[in-house]
Amino acid sequence: MQKNDDLKQKNISADQFEFVQKDEKLYDQELEGRPIGYFEDVWIRFRKNRTNLTASIILLILIVSSIIMPFISGKEYNRIDEKIAFLPPRVPVLEKFGIFDGIVSHEEMPVDLNTYDEATGLYYPMGYNQKAIIEGTLTNSTIPSNEKSPSVLNGQALMVLDYDSNTMTIQSTEFFTLSKANNGILELDVYEMDTASNGKLEVMLQTDFGGEYKVLATIEEPGKHAINVFDLNPDLYADVVSTLRLRYTADAGRSSVAISSISVLESGSETPVFENQGFSLSEYKIVDGKGSYQRQNAEMIVATFEYNKYLAAFDLTREIAFSSAEYDQLIEEAGGNVKKIPNPDNPEGWFFEEGFPIREVIRKNDTVKVDGKEYSSYEVMLDYKTYLGYENLPYFLFGTTSAGRDLFSLVWVGLRTSLLIGLIVTAINVSVGVVYGAISGFYGGVVDILMERFSEIMGRIPWLVVLSIMVVLFDPGIKTLILTLIINGWIGTAGVTRMQFYRYKGREYVLASKTMGAKDGRLIFRHILPNGIGTIITASILSIPGVIFTESALSFLGYGIGHGQSFNFFGLTFSGVSIGVLLSDGRNFLLNYPHLVIFPALIVSILMITFNMFGNALRDAFNPSLRGVE
Amino acid sequence: MIRYVITRIIWIFIIMFTILSLNFTLLKLAPDYAPTTEEERTIYYEKQVRDGYMSFRLITDEAEMEDIRTKNAQGTRLKNAYYEDKGDMIRAYEPIAISKQYFSWLKNLLKWDWGLSTRIEVGKPAFTVLSSRMETTLVLNLIALVFYIPIGLALGIIAALNKDKPIDNFISIAVMVMISVPSFVVMILLVMIFGYRLEWVPTIFPAKDAETLIRLRGLILPVLALSFGAIASLSRLTRAELTEVMTSEFLLLARTKGLTRRQAVIRHAMRNSMVPLVPSIIFSFVGLLSGSVIIEMIYSIPGTGQVYLRALTRNAYDYNVLLSATAFYTVLTLFAILLVDLTYGIIDPRIRMGGR
């Protein structure tokens, strides 16, 4: 195509040429289009870079969000409420796809053996709200466990002698009652016995109430052994009521015996009237000799299920001490619309209608008098959702923290604090740096050398030194944080300003102005500084992310702001939460609640990335020659 | 050249001296935190007297004793002073003027006496507390240094040779992300993902007596987190230097005289662009070192950074350890700066001749 055009242009015949403007006279023409100013030029260059423009827009969104999001999220993020702590993220729309739906899965949680469900044949987990378990996800399984806990079932109790011991005695915690009338028989089921070392198990009871323990039988091999107490001791005249002692003796240490169960049988009854096995057997205490008493081959029923934490958190909750002041206030707010409904089962308490935060008063607690004032409280069942003022289950977009505060609001509040500190510190740094650099650069000579040496020493102080001095002298807090950030933060700007002054102070127009009698102040601020302003602005903007980075790092370490602190700035109160603080809080829950770290980390990363890109875009726009450097 | 080297060394020493003196003086202004138990406290104050930081006198005068007792009770006694009340006499330890303390401190430093630790390992010499942890920190940082340099260089070279191609854009974005995300955020995320979720590496730094394999695996995360930012800045610098050289005229000449692109790049471009990188690589060690403080805290690495942070626990400051730790970091930083200055002097004759 190109070649064709070239050929065509080569073979143009002479008559195809014609004169342009042959009959016109040429005059100076007025310039078309308008002149472009410095900042306009900058803006045009800024717009050209699409990636950086996008980054700048994202940055703007972040900044705007940090201001308005805490208000529009509609959550009381300062309220500490343990009942709604650690809620997972829940996001509208996304929850329909099964992510961020506020449901967590729990694996192998111990079950409550009292909650057997006849219909499904399953046990429910202990300490979880049954209503919040997602239907159909509950499964039971057994895992081996030798814990001495009531939820661990079956297995045997194992008596093991120590290395240097050849006897040990255990004693039951409960009393065994053997009735003479019904011919009570003691039955021991010995599962295993170390016969190689001549292991012997002696069964002892107090045949007189409170008397000596008498050996009733000696067991020398595993298996079921029935001990007919009254046959062995025909002279016993009454029932035997006694704790049981078992003494195990063997020739060698580490010898052991495993017992499955100990029961009491009576004639006329098929099943044992009293039985110790599993947990109850494992509760026996060692009373004599040296050895250990453990469980073996036992198992625990555990539940695996999906759990809707939101349903559980906002369900009816029992509040043991609900202050009467708050109670009266709630009643007052409802006006006359709320009716007490008497509770037939509980004369001390009463019900409230649905829709009222308090659903049931169980009882009124005792009144305490302090300084002549009466304080009382109620034990109530709260409808937690209504109590917190939600009509439906709320959406905590980023979940809640360990103190039950809305992480979504907190992240934005923290971002706002971080940004504000970044701005304040940068403003101070730039002001100090510009003045310092201007003086140093403008006067030059000895002044410059001395000031340069000073700023070099200041700039060489490692931040660890600065931090230690500041923390030790002023205690951790917002002031210390700002001081730490500005001690050697201004040096960068000072250097940039000094360079700019060296560049421009020798120019002819400065000399001209000086000849006309301009004072130093005028030369500095009217003639030289405006020329370097672009470079200084970009250097300042580029230093903000660094400040935010250091701020969050220091807050993370606990030397910056922290919970409970707040500071005022032009009448606005800022809370002591910053991204660093949130990350530091979340770090303790990495395993179970990763959302506490992920969201602040994500937001601060996006902020830093976009801020750096914005700074770069600004630098490219102000200073096209520096493009691509660093 | 010799003159340049000597002036630089002297100047660095002046800076070091100033920083350490400043640090000592300002820390002395802060309230004292002596050891907590009675016995250790007596040893500590005896040592303070022997080192020339405090004066000791016995007070037997009834009136003065009464005066000190009331002041003690009111909390208005002399700052940092300690009065041991023995009933019929008071053993008074009182700080002497800071200017005098300063000279005592200098004298002690010449004897390499950094004082005793007051809170971390009570009674142990502060420098021993620190030096027993130096190895861990230095090894960790050197591994990070060795790890990050080749990666950073490689990324920078790839980006420069493929300028404005997709791979360059990709590396640029990656570099921007790596340089922006704070290292402690990276560390937390790495621990969360590889430590807790995937369980590939230990979630805290393994103890010294652990198996070698586990200890090696324990190094992975801190090294990664430390080198993250360093990789990014090195590759950015490499790219900038190399692209500048690539457009230079001598490279064009090299191509014109018949070298292939590969030959020209390796023989001429690379060598020339590598030289300015040397100082920045040396200086990056300082960045790694100060960055490792927070990483050590997150990963419970028993290094100098952790000692520093423990010495800086609120209302339990261990000044002697703090002074030694900050001195350690200051000396390392300034030494790196000296090296950078000297390499600059070697590379660029103009700086050397300036004889700054």
Interface residues (C-beta under 8 A of the other chain):
Chain A: E456 I457 R460 I461 P462 W463 L464 V465 L467 S468 I469 V471 V472 L473 D475 P476 P545 F549 S552 A553 F556 L557 G558 Y559 L583 G586 R587 L590 L591 P594 V597 I598 A601 V604 S605 M608 I609 F611 N612 M613 G628 V629 E630
Chain B: I15 T18 I19 L22 N23 L26 L27 L29 A30 M176 V177 I179 S180 V181 P182 F184 V185 I188 L189 V191 M192 G195 Y196 R197 T203 R236 L237 A240 T243 V286 S290 V293 I294 M297 I298 Y308 L309 A311 L312 R314 Y317 Y319 L322 A325 T326 Y329 T330 T333 L334 I337
